[in-house]
């Protein structure tokens, strides 16, 4: 009995304990935690995220910084986060009230920025440097990785005139064009190797791109830094030691051609009676377009770390076809990178290799012009199925046959390899000293093949059966570089110093051979000697080679006092074999200074408002030497008879000998173009929401190269290349980025980049060499001597020079005389010409937006250019009834039907405002975080649309596809490549 009672009591006790445990468990599940979130100044943080780690359970703080979060287990960890503050993780430990103080996150200011020959934290910058990381790159299909920077940097213009042509590339320009004869392209540096080709890299391999805009930041590159510098940093190995990370990245895009110019249809052409009616209706322009144009990009990378280093490898395949029938590009790329530390980290070995094989097939953009102006009643084929060959006008060709039958292709090989040994001599909390020695090789070769068959228009008009040509070129640069780095931290004083030596040798070689008139078309270029032109002495052959050496020693010192005053000074002493004997070497100094006002006493108590306020000023001298070798020397060449256009030969000892003579006037004083630049700016970060910079620059490019009239004697030839002119380039740049919504379910970051600038020719003559003006871009046509552009002292770069349109009278286009009277264009006199417009935009604007909601992200990039004119070459060439082409624009018989004369004359009638604003890139993405598994770490899919719409009043092609960089901007060519909207879908998978 007692035993039974004992068992019953035990059972009741167990049941009671189970009930209590259940109650406790229930209580734990229903625990409610509340509290307040403030910052270090005591201000409440509104909209801070409070979440239970590892769950979706969360809430945001209210207007008083308070929160109440239910459903929290006693063992949970709460995560407190807010943009601009450091994230904190706090164990709940059964507490019902948790108050948190968030400290500001200085990560944005501590971000490492790549600079010339090194890196600095963002707060240590005192010159105009902008870095764009991969997270901010534009996405979608692209021809050139530089397109990822479009609109991202104020002052950087990325201009692509044929985005849907896979072999086309982007033109880059920083703060305008200032050189008359040398290149205006910025220097591209890939992982420290200057002059590398960006198309050697897969877009996915690029970690960041840094733009050095002012001379203070670019002076460390001496004679090559005047146009600015773009530093490209590629990905390195990452992850935990012993664990490899595998990433698959892919996109597939299609090009949707936009409608072409509005020309007369075949029926309208017949009614116009402009030319013979062949009885057909042929849309020549449409026939040149593919049915399907695509871009397929596949990428796979493997990255990892070891106990004493890292490694990485990537593989890329890309195949793209253009809108036209012929253009295509196929690429096979690979990249390898390795780092190994030895002797307890004292010695480091680094190596990398980028290799890419490219197969290119080129079309002929000129055929788009032919297709538009061609008689639309002509047939595509003859009755026997062969291509129809037009017999009028002289030189006319069947554009479809030209693209389909002419074989024009090339194979490229890119190599970029680097090997480095680095020794860490001192590594302590206060000091660091290391030195490195590296060797790199940049190699690029191109083999081109061309064959036009016996049935093509070229053979018809030249009277031979086919023409073949093979050209082989290679460029290679070897570089040896030594660097030494030292840093010293004394608390209030921080010093970083760098010295270096650089030796480069660049070689170019070329071999060309061509022949014509073959018995068979099938052999193409594979048996050049079989053409009859070789026996007749009409075959072509040529070789060439050039070599240039560059040596530089350089150094830089960075100083930081209490994060209040930041200064940097550098100098490079450099010499090049390109320069004359009396001007081989030069020095390129720079100095910059910044004041971080946010760290001053009067602002330290307002850190919640001002996180950074840094005015800065910089000065520097850079050079420009991108011109051909041997320009300073009296080079010799075979002498030509200018009247007969044949090489002179002389009978000597019974044999005819080719005569040689100096080919140019020597100039022992020939040197680099010098750019002297002043930059004043201010960087700021306010309210933990707004970031940006405002700056003004003044850049004077002196000693510009130009061919001037040379006195005879003592000179042999009538012209000589000398350093004389000066251009002045001034402007302002504004960059703003702000968090419109942050700490809310929907987060929105918006940014604006604006730049304004003009370039003037300040000086063109001196006491010895004089020129009244420079004429550029000769008008097309046989025997023409007119130019679209004229630049003279005091005038702006990019000025159109022609006749001022004065209306229409009795069908005649009228122009103004120099005295303001109206006369028919048929009575035009050269003295009536004047400046009629400018093709260089004065202002550029980009507006970027990134919106995030849960796992969705949406980005929109708008771009625009303003304050310029475009010369409508299509309207000029085929916009009036009196134009010499067969077909014309429909407007010739519409709004311009009353004009019967005036075509082919450079006048303001053909100038239109080129201003535009467009939605350039739209990307919608979704990030997938899979449940715990053994294989996939994360995944993202996205859809990108490029070139969606353009707002403009210009009547020609897409104005954003008109070339606006350089000295001859704003000419909308007849043979412009068709514009397209590009749609692409992408997938990124990160494996464990």
Buried (B, 14 or more C-beta within 10 A) or exposed (E): EEEEEEEEEEEEEEEEEEEEEEEEEEEBEEBEBBBBBBBEEEEBBBBBBBBBBEEEBBBBBBEEBBBEBEEBBBEBBBBBBBBBBEEBEBEBEBBEEBEBBBEBBBEBBEEEBBBBBBBBBBBBBBBBBBBBBBEBBBBBBBBBBBBBBBBBBBBBBBBBBBBBBBBBBBBBBBBBBBBBBBBBBBBBBBBBBBBBBBBBBBBBBBEBBBBBBBBBBBBBBBBBBBBBBBBBBBBBBEBEEEEBBBBBBBBBBBBBBBEBBEBBBBEBBBEBEBBEBBEBBBBBBEBBBBEEBBBBBBBBBBBBBBEBBBBBBBBBBBBBBBBBBBBBBBBBBBBBBBBBBEEEEEEBBBBBBBBBEBBBBBBBBBBBBBBBBBBBBBBBBEEEEEBBBBEEEEEBBBBBBBBBBBBBBBBBBBBBBBBBBBBBEEEEEEBBBBBBBBBBBBBBBBBBBBBBBBBBBBBBBEEBBBBBBBBBBBBBBBBBBBBBBBBBBEEEEBBBBBBBBBBBBBBBBBBBBBBBBBEEBEBBBEEBEBBBBBEEEBBEEEEEEBEBBBBBBBBBBBBBEEBBBBBBBBBBBBBBBBBBEEBBEBEBBBBBBBBBBBBEEEBEEEBBBBBBBBBBBBBBBBBBBBBEBBBBBBEEEEBBEEEEEEEBBEEEEEEEEEEEEBBBBBBEBBBBBBBBBBBBBBBBBBEBBEBBBBBEBBBBBBBBBBBBEBEEEEBBEEEBBBBBBBBBBBBBBBBBBBBEBBBEEEBBBBBBBBBBBBBBBBBBBEEEBEBEBBBBBEBBEEEEEBBBBBBBBEBBBBBBBBBBBBEBEEBBBBBBBEEEEEBBBEEBEEEBBBBBBBBBBBBBBBBBBBBBEEEEBBBBBBBBBBBBBBBBBBBBBBBBBBBEBBBBBBBBBEEBEEBBBBBBBBBBBBBBBBBBBBBBBBBBBEBEEEEEEEEBBBBBBBBBBBBBEBEBEBBBBBBBBBBBBBBBBBBBBBBBBBBBBBBBBBEBBBBE
